[in-house]
């Protein structure tokens, strides 16, 4: 492992893990995507890009794209990439690269760093001392709908009927109220998110999260990420706990973290 200037050329491709401040750059102590400790730093005056050499005959564009559909090839490298970034993040701030970002030469990578230096330095300063926390908001939609049907039937009183008529009325109300109930639950989930925004935590809201259920039947409604200073971690979790208590039993709030702030930092340079 070694520190390199941007002028020296390599014959192999360079797999980019991320960018750090030059004065605080470190080399990881975990294996790279090839299972080795083959890291180096490509440096400019203020930045250091963490890279590892990888064989061109496996990682050039013509080979890399097909690999992305090969789980046996992909999964161990995703895990190694994540472990590398996390190892660095435990010691210094890093802007992680998009998985699969490769450069043909140190010179070209250094040119990209120089061209974007001001923006990259600003982003690193913004992320200094901050970590990402995820929050999944699950809702018991069926339970909420059943409660709304029961409440409406209670308001109707004797008009709801009994026996077969009552059963028919329950099914009709469930169908009629379904859209309104889902809209109401979605609005309440957003209000939980907005409460955290008011606390001053920048957020990234996931669009159309993949279907997910808890063992208790609650379904995932909203998946968000928040940028939290390390010093504010306890406050953030306390606010989440208060919101969870206030929104029970309709909602379950599941925080996860701390993570590398991928949602707020990922780089996507191309060669």
C-alpha positions in Angstrom: 0.0 0.0 0.0 1.4 3.4 -0.9 0.7 7.0 -1.5 1.0 8.1 -5.1 0.9 11.5 -6.9 -1.5 12.0 -9.8 1.3 12.0 -12.4 2.3 8.3 -12.3 0.5 5.9 -14.6 -0.6 2.4 -13.8 -1.2 -0.5 -16.3 -4.1 -1.9 -14.2 -7.4 -0.1 -13.7 -8.0 1.8 -10.5 -11.1 0.9 -8.5 -12.3 4.0 -6.6 -13.6 3.7 -3.0 -13.9 7.3 -2.2 -12.3 10.7 -1.5 -10.8 12.0 1.7 -9.1 15.2 2.8 -5.4 14.9 1.9 -4.2 15.8 5.4 -6.4 13.1 7.0 -6.1 10.4 4.5 -5.6 6.8 5.7 -5.2 3.3 4.2 -7.7 0.6 5.2 -6.7 -2.5 7.1 -9.4 -4.7 5.5 -9.3 -6.6 2.2 -10.1 -4.9 -1.1 -12.6 -6.1 -3.7 -9.9 -8.6 -4.9 -9.3 -9.9 -1.4 -6.0 -8.2 -1.0 -4.4 -5.2 0.6 -3.6 -3.4 -2.6 -4.6 0.1 -1.7 -3.0 3.4 -2.7 -3.8 7.1 -2.5 -4.0 9.3 -5.6 -3.4 12.8 -4.2 -3.9 16.4 -5.1 -3.1 19.4 -3.0 -6.2 19.1 -0.8 -7.7 15.7 -1.7 -6.8 12.0 -1.6 -8.7 9.4 -3.6 -8.6 5.8 -2.2 -8.1 3.3 -4.9 -7.0 -0.3 -5.4 -5.5 -1.8 -8.5 -7.7 -4.4 -10.3 -7.1 -6.4 -13.5 -8.4 -4.7 -16.6 -9.5 -8.0 -18.2 -12.1 -8.4 -15.4 -13.0 -4.8 -14.5 -13.1 -2.9 -17.7 -16.5 -1.8 -18.9 -17.1 -4.8 -21.2 -16.6 -7.2 -18.3 -17.9 -5.2 -15.4 -21.4 -4.7 -16.6 -22.1 -8.4 -17.1 -20.7 -9.1 -13.6 -23.4 -6.8 -12.1 -25.9 -9.5 -12.9 -23.8 -12.3 -11.4 -24.6 -12.6 -7.7 -21.8 -15.0 -7.0 -19.3 -12.4 -8.3 -21.2 -9.3 -7.1 -22.1 -10.0 -3.5 -18.6 -10.6 -2.0 -17.3 -7.5 -3.8 -20.1 -5.3 -2.5 -19.4 -6.5 1.0 -15.7 -5.9 0.6 -16.4 -2.4 -0.8 -18.7 -1.5 2.1 -16.3 -2.9 4.6 -13.5 -0.8 3.2 -15.5 2.4 3.2 -16.7 1.7 6.8 -13.1 1.0 7.9 -12.1 4.4 6.6 -15.2 6.2 8.0 -14.4 4.9 11.5 -11.2 7.1 11.4 -11.9 10.0 9.0 -14.5 11.6 6.8 -14.9 10.1 3.3 -17.1 10.7 0.2 -17.8 7.1 -0.9 -17.7 6.4 -4.7 -20.5 4.6 -6.5 -19.8 0.9 -6.5 -18.1 -0.1 -9.7 -16.4 3.3 -10.4 -13.0 2.6 -12.2 -10.4 4.8 -13.8 -7.9 3.9 -16.4 -5.1 6.0 -15.0 -4.0 7.9 -11.9 -3.5 11.0 -14.1 -7.2 11.1 -15.2 -8.4 10.5 -11.7 -6.2 13.3 -10.4 -7.6 15.6 -13.2 -11.1 14.8 -12.1 -10.2 15.6 -8.5 -8.6 18.9 -9.4 -11.6 19.9 -11.6 -14.1 19.2 -8.8 -11.8 20.2 -5.9 -13.8 23.1 -4.4 -17.1 21.2 -4.5 -15.5 18.0 -3.0 -13.7 19.9 -0.2 -17.0 21.7 0.7 -18.9 18.4 0.8 -16.2 16.8 3.0 -16.4 19.7 5.4 -20.2 19.4 5.5 -19.9 15.7 6.4 -17.2 16.1 9.0 -18.4 14.6 12.3 -21.7 13.5 10.8 -23.2 10.0 10.3 -26.3 8.6 8.5 -29.2 7.2 10.4 -32.0 5.3 8.6 -35.6 5.3 9.7 -38.3 2.9 8.5 -41.9 3.8 9.2 -44.2 0.7 9.3 -48.0 0.9 9.6 -50.7 -1.5 10.6 -52.9 -0.6 7.7 -55.4 -3.5 8.2 -55.7 -2.8 11.9 -56.3 0.9 11.3 -58.9 0.1 8.6 -60.7 -2.3 10.9 -60.8 0.4 13.6 -62.2 2.9 11.2 -64.9 0.5 10.0 -65.8 -0.2 13.7 -66.0 3.5 14.5 -68.2 4.2 11.5 -70.5 1.3 12.4 -70.8 2.6 15.9 -71.8 6.0 14.5 -74.4 4.4 12.4 -75.9 2.5 15.3 -79.1 0.6 14.5 -78.9 1.8 10.9 -76.0 -0.6 10.3 -78.4 -3.5 10.8 -77.5 -7.0 12.1 -76.6 -10.4 10.9 -76.1 -10.6 7.1 -76.9 -7.0 6.6 -74.2 -6.0 9.2 -71.6 -8.3 7.5 -72.4 -6.8 4.1 -72.1 -3.3 5.6 -68.7 -4.1 7.1 -67.4 -5.3 3.7 -68.8 -2.3 1.9 -67.3 0.1 4.4 -63.9 -1.6 4.2 -63.9 -1.1 0.5 -65.2 2.5 0.7 -62.8 3.6 3.4 -59.7 1.8 2.1 -58.4 4.7 0.0 -59.1 7.3 2.6 -57.5 5.2 5.3 -54.3 4.7 3.2 -54.1 8.4 2.4 -54.6 9.3 6.1 -51.9 6.8 7.2 -49.5 8.1 4.5 -50.1 11.7 5.7 -49.4 10.7 9.3 -46.2 8.9 8.2 -45.0 12.1 6.5 -45.9 14.1 9.6 -43.5 11.9 11.6 -40.8 12.6 9.0 -41.5 16.4 9.1 -41.2 16.4 12.9 -37.6 15.2 12.4 -37.0 17.8 9.7 -38.1 20.5 12.2 -35.4 19.2 14.6 -32.9 20.3 11.9 -31.9 16.9 10.5 -31.2 16.9 6.7 -33.0 14.0 5.1 -33.2 11.9 2.0 -36.5 10.2 1.4 -36.5 6.9 -0.5 -38.8 6.8 -3.5 -41.1 3.8 -3.8 -39.3 1.5 -1.2 -39.4 -2.2 -1.9 -42.2 -4.0 -0.2 -41.3 -5.0 3.4 -43.2 -6.4 6.4 -42.5 -6.8 10.0 -43.3 -10.1 11.7 -46.4 -8.4 13.3 -47.8 -7.7 9.9 -47.0 -4.0 9.7 -46.1 -2.8 6.2 -43.3 -0.4 5.2 -44.7 3.0 4.2 -41.7 5.4 4.3 -38.0 4.8 4.3 -35.8 7.9 5.1 -32.2 8.7 5.9 -31.1 11.5 8.1 -27.7 13.2 8.5 -26.9 13.4 12.2 -23.8 14.9 13.9 -22.2 12.3 16.2 -22.8 14.6 19.2 -26.5 14.7 18.4 -27.0 11.0 18.1 -28.6 10.6 21.5 -31.0 13.5 20.8 -32.0 12.1 17.4 -32.8 8.6 18.9 -34.7 10.2 21.8 -36.9 12.2 19.4 -37.5 9.0 17.3 -38.5 7.2 20.5 -40.9 10.0 21.5 -42.4 9.9 18.0 -42.7 6.1 18.2 -44.6 6.3 21.5 -46.9 9.0 20.2 -47.7 7.1 17.0 -48.3 3.7 18.5 -50.1 1.4 18.0 -50.7 2.3 14.4 -47.1 2.8 13.5 -43.8 1.0 14.3 -40.6 3.1 13.9 -37.4 1.3 13.2 -34.2 3.3 13.3 -30.9 1.9 12.0 -27.3 3.2 12.1 -24.9 4.8 12.4 -23.9 4.3 8.8 -21.5 5.9 6.3 -23.5 8.8 4.8 -24.0 7.2 1.4 -27.4 9.0 0.9 -25.7 12.4 1.2 -22.2 11.8 -0.2 -21.9 9.2 -2.9 -19.7 10.1 -5.8 -20.4 9.0 -9.4 -17.4 10.0 -11.5 -16.9 8.2 -14.8 -13.8 7.5 -16.7 
